[in-house]
Amino acid sequence: MTLCCKPVSKPEESRVDFGTELHGFNVETMNNDDFSFLRRTLYENQVVVLKGQAGLTPQAQYELTRRFDPSAGVYSHGKSIDKRSVLHADLTTIPHQPQVQVIGSGLVKEYEGLKDIRLKHPHHKTFHKNPISPEEDHDLTHFYRWHIDSAMYNLDPPLVTTLLAVQVPKGRRQICRYDDGTDTTLDVPLGTTAFFSGYRLYDLLSEEEQHFVCTSKVEYAPHPYIWMSKAKSRSNGLGVISEGLELAENELPSFETSKIKTYPLAWKNPVTGKLAMMVYPTCVRKIHLENGEILDDLVDIRERLYKLQRRAIDPCYLYTHDWEEGDLVLFNNHGVMHSIVGSFEEDEVRVFRQCNMAASRPPLGPDDE
């Protein structure tokens, strides 16, 4: 292959230190050496944009994604999603390749064996305590939810997610407003995917904070997307507001204690060895401290995590991808967190394909090899 590799495009004032574009990479014909190069590139850059992949089949996308974790096979949220889950309305499975989901916005007459599908782009008005007003919705928006792709119950977070832009409406931008007690805003492409680096976040922590992150673990709720389905998010998308709206255990589907997930706050990069602070704040139920103490006050837990993570979403640390049709974006799901952004009009049809699979191992902690 003849490859051209360059950093992702970003504003002059940006302090983003991750992300790269690869031009000329042929997914269909790559050999082992090509894949080894791609894997190293991903874990060194966290986000890789493969340009010119419009003809990539769902099967080829699945095979590429699985190659990062050959023992994986099931979609990250399992074979079915409970209708009570906040994720239920967002996903449409490709019948002949069930690990690949169609996501987007608008009516699609026919695509990959699916007919007359109505894609629903997650809109922050369904999840935020204080959404943008309908009158301002065309021009203004919020980050929807900062997250890690994962079920966070029973199944481990995928190592890598791939996103392919099939159809992209162009022509306008929006202002993403934080509305978090600051006047922070960010000019973003319509429907951008925003990323921040868990490695940069870890580096921004004080020594005391780093010690806490390296020695503590977070316990996620059973069936977390049902557990928090009535809760509402902060306006910057970073965690939920504590109003006592989480479901009690007896209101949840049956669960097994052994399938509840507890992970370190710091996850290690398998290639570079660097540590990233990786916590999905929306789904956290408890924190296990170094001395054996378990914190279970949700108000306190959420404030602690918010204080640590908020600095990572300052505009200078965010990469907001400006999608073009044929972009295939791969990201290290154990090293960056991301958010859907934006709101579309009825005639702005957007079609994407997403593929990720529950990992064959839990995330590497600070002491893992």
N, C-alpha and C positions, 0 to 999 in steps of 0.2 A: 504494500500500500504506500501511496505518497500522501503523507499527512502534513497538515498545517495546524499547529497548536498555538493558541494565544489566550491571554487572560480574558475573562468575560468583560463586557463593556460596563463601565460604571462612571459616575460623576467624578470630577476632579477632587471634590472634597471628601469622597468616600474613603473609609478606612477598612473596607472589605479586603481581606487577605486570603480569600478562597475563590474557587470557581475558574474553570477553563473551558474554552471552545476547541473542539476537534473537527477539522474539515477533512474530508476524504476517507473517513473510516468506513469500511464495508462490513457491516454486521453479518450479512449473509455468507460471506466467504472468509471470515477471520479464522486464522489457525491458532494454535496454542500460544505461540509467541505474541500474536496480536492481542489475544485476550489477556495475557500476563501484563502487557504494556498498559492495556485499558484498566485493569484492576489496580495496578500501582498508581496510575494517573488519578483514578478516582480517590483512593485513600490518601493521596498527597494533596488533592485539591478539593475533595468533599462533594463538589458539584461539577459534573462534566456535561457539556452541551454538545451532542453529536448533531451536526448540521446535515441537512439534505437526506433525511430518512423517511420521506413521504411514502415510499413504496414498501416499507417494512410490514410484513404480515404479523398478525397476532401471535402465530406460532413462533416466529423468529424472535419477537419481543419477549415471549415467555421463555424461550430457550436461552436467550441472552441473560435475562434476569436470574434464572435458575443457576446459571453457570457460576455466579458468585457464591452460591450455596447449593451444591449438587444434591444434598440430602433433603432439601426443602421441596415441597410439592403442593401443599394446600394453600389457598388464598389466606392472607394475613388475618382475616376475621372469621375464618372457618368456612364451612360449606353453605351456611345460611345465616342471615342476620335477623334477629328478633324484631318484629314490627314496632316494639316499644323503644328500640334503640334510636338514638339521635342520628345514626348513620344510615338508617334504613332507606330513606328517600333519595339518597345521594348516588346510589350505585346501580348500574345495570350490567349484568353479566353477559359476556359474549358466549352464546350457546356452545360453540365448537371449541372454545378455549376458556374454560371457567376460571382460570387464574387471572384473566385479563378483564378489566371492567371498562365500560364506556361511561365517561363523565362529561359534563358540559352544561349547555343551556339551550333551550328551544326545541322545536319539533323537528325530528329527523325522520324522513319518510322510510328510508331503508339503509341499513348499515350492518355488514357482517352477519347476515341472517336475522337481524332484528328489524321489525317493521313498525312504523308509526310510533316511535318512542318519543316520549316527552322528557327531555333531560332537564334536570333541576339543579342549577348552580346554587350551592349553599349560600344563603343570604343572611347577613348578620342580624337582620330584624327578627329572625326566628330564635335567636340564641342570646342576644345581648339585652342587658337590663335597660339600657338607654340607647336605642338605635338612632341612626340618622333619620331625620324627618322625611316623609314621603316627598315633600316639596324640594328637598335638597338631594334626593337619592341619585339623581342623574349625574351630578357633579362631585358628590362627596361620598366617602365610604369609610369602613373600618376594616382592620384585620379581622377575619372571621374567627379563627381559633389557632393559636400556636400549638403545634402538636408533633408527636412522633407517630408514624404509621404503625399501628399495633392494636391488637385486641386487648392487651394488658390484662388478660385473664386466660388461663389455660395454654395459650399460644405465645411464643416469644416474638419480639419485634423483628420484622424482616431486616436483613443486612442492608439490602439495596432496594430502592424503588425506581422504576422507570416510568416516565411520562412522555407520551407522544402527542404532539399537536397535529391533528388531522384537519380541522377547520377552525380558523381564527378570525373573528371580526376585528377589523382595524379602524383607525380613524379618530379615536378620542382617548383622552386620559382622564384620570380622576385624582382628586386630592384625598389621601387617606388621613383622616383626623384621629388623633390618639384619644382625646377627650378623657384624659386620666389625671386631671388636675394641672396639666401643663398645656401650653398652646402649641405643642408639637404637631407638625403635619409633614406629609411626604407626598410628593408628586409621583404617581405611579401609572404605568401602562394599564389600560383596561384589562381586567382579569389576570393580572400578574400573579405569579407564585412568588412569595417572599421567603427568604431564607436567612437564618442567622447561624453562626458557627458556635457550637458548644465548646470548641477549643479556645476560641477567642474569649468566650465568656469565662472559662476557667482561668485564663491568664489575667482577666480583669479583676478577679477576686483578691482580697487581702490574704495574707498567710493564714490568719485565723479562719477565714471563710473557706479557704482551700482545705484546711485540716478537717473542718466539719464535713465538707463535701466528700473527702476521701475516706472518712471513717464512718459515715452514716449510710443508712439504706432507707428507701421509701417502699412502703407497702401500698399496692393499688387495690382499689375496691373490687369485689366480685362483680362480674357483669357491669363494668364501670359506666358504659354508655347508657345503660338503663338506670343504674344507680343515680346518675346526675342528670337524668333527662328532664327534670323539672327546674333545675338550677339555671341561673342566668350568668352570662359572662361579663367580665370587665369590658369597658369600651375599647381597650387596646388589644383585646383577644387573648390576654395572658392570664389564664386562670379564671375561676368563677367567683362570684360574690357569695359569701356565707350568709344564707338566710334560712337555714334549716330545712331546705327543700329536697335534700337527698332522700332517696327511698330507704326505708328500714329493711333489714335483712329479710324479714318475713314477707316483704312486698316484692322481692326479687325472684326470678326463676331459681330453681334449686341449683346449688353450687357445691363444689367440693373444696374443702379447705386446702387440700394439697395442690389445687390448681390456681390458687391466689398467687399473684406475682409480687415478689419482693426483689428489688434491684438496687445496686449501688447508685449513688448520685453521680459518681464519676465513671465514665466508660472509656476504655482504652482502645486506641486505634491499633488494629492488628498489623499494620505495616510500619507506621512511624513510632508507635509506642506513646504518642501524646495522649493526654487526658482531656476529655470533654465533660462539662457538666450537662447531663442529659436527664431531665425530669419532666414528665408530662403532668403539669400542675393540676389540670382539670380532673384527673382521675385518681389523684393521691388521696389515700385515707389515713395513713399513719406514717410516722418517721421512727426508725429504730436507731438509737444513738450508740456511740462507741461503748458507753458504760453499761449497756443493756437496758437502759430506760426506753420506754416506748411512748412517744407523743401521740395523742389521739384527739386533741382539741383542734378541730378543723379550722377554726378562725386563726389560731396561732400558727398552725402548719402553713396555711395559705399565705399569711403575712410574711413568714420566714422565707418561703420560696420566692414570693414576689419580690421581696427586697433583694434577693440574690440575682434573680433572672431579669428584672426590669431593665438594667443597664444594657443588656444584649440587644434590645430592640430599638435603641437610639438609631435614628436614620443613618448615621455614618457607618453603622455596622451591618446594615441590611443589603442583601443582594435581591433586587426585584427583577425577575427575568421578563424581558419583553418578547413574548412568544411570536414566532413565525411558523407558518405551516411547514411541517417536516422536521421541526426540532424534536430530538429525542433527548430528554434530560434524565441523567442518572444521578442519584444522590445517595450519599452515605447516611442511611437512616439511623446509624448509631453515632453520628457526629454532627449533624445539623438538624435544627428544627425548622418547620416551615408553616406557612399559613396561606390559605385561599384568601383572595382579596377581590372586592369589586361587586358590581351589580350590573346586569345586562337588561337591555330592553327586549321586548318580545321578538323583534325581527333580527336581533343580534345572535345568530346561531353559532354555537361553539361546540366542537366535538374533540374530545381527547380520549386517549387510551391510557389506563393506568395498570401497572403490573407490579405486584410484590407478593411474597410468600412468607408465611411464618417461618422464622429461622429454625435451624436444626440445633441451635445452642443459644443460651442466654447471652446478654451482652458481657463483654470482658470487663472485669473490675480492675481497680488499681493494682491489685496483687496477682492478677492472672498473667500467665505467660502466653 
